Amino acid sequence: HMDGRAGAGCCWCQQLSAPLSELSVPLAVPYLDEPPTPLHFYRDWVCPNRPCIIRNALQHWPALHKWSLPYLRATVGSTEVSVAVTPDGYADAVRGDRFVMPAELRLPLSSVLDVLEGSAQHPGVLYVQKQCSNLPNELPQLLSDLEPHVPWASEALGKMPDAVNFWLGEAAAVTSLHKDHYENLYCVVSGEKHFLLHPPSDRPFIPYELYTPATYQLTEEGTFEVVDEEAVEKVPWIPLDPLAPDLAQYPGYRRTQALRCTVRAGEMLYLPALWFHHVQQSHGCIAVNFWYDMEYDLKYSYFQLLDSLTKASGLD
Ligand SMILES: O=C(O)CCC(=O)C(=O)O
């Protein structure tokens, strides 16, 4: 690892990543008091790839005033949704030498609400988090409570979102550290989400390893088994838990500075493409996010270069 390689490995990655993070990574995620114009959004946030939290952008959504667990029960309680279930709340996480994906159950939303409200028990930790536009696909009855996209963002980005996702889960449900190639507008409707962020320039100090993909399966007895996916390639994933980083194993992570923020009901986080994120939530938090595909531009190329150099020099 890096510290063992003295200067050689550090020199290039510091030259590539330090100026960027020093110049443009803030100490805290800034707030905007109102939605930006498309020009301001693009110029001040998308183009420089900086996160911000936008207030008063969802006021006109009926969802903000209507959505609660009882409202969801009354409107979509009998609708079946896809639910991710894990023994410990960690979906898509490294466990031993495996990359383990959650068991996926189809349950009426009311069963999830029963667990969230404490009137029933279910083995493991539940999280409605299917990331394939599960809002329009699984819960279309809720669509009239919000806008189908974020107009100023669609105008700025010159496209419509690729996916609109609905998130509802228990406090123990955690999304492990990862990055996406999406410009993400993450809207909290009820409760709060806690994000831990790293800019793309931290890539040399964030370890990746290759894991055999596997899936949790829930047995009749309510226990979990880890079942390997058949004949598929290994998956690169981040083994490090940013809440309890193993610095003896990953000393390079010391060089990073995580940016933490809480996104509260009525607020929208602009999470720029390629930023690493780890996410926790309050119990029963309800959120919707819009994923806009990123432009495969110079920012993307910079990240690919950083990624290739990191791999080539064995920093991972
Ligand atoms: O809300 C979460 O748990 C994770 C969100 C996320 O990873 C995303 O929107 O890309």
The ligand as a Gaussian input file, in Angstrom:
#p B3LYP/6-31G(d) Opt

LIG

0 1
 O      -30.439000       6.643000      -0.092000
 C      -29.640000       5.719000      -0.133000
 O      -29.628000       4.832000       0.734000
 C      -28.619000       5.627000      -1.217000
 C      -28.738000       6.642000      -2.302000
 C      -27.784000       6.405000      -3.433000
 O      -26.844000       5.653000      -3.347000
 C      -27.988000       7.123000      -4.684000
 O      -28.966000       7.875000      -4.818000
 O      -27.150000       6.962000      -5.602000

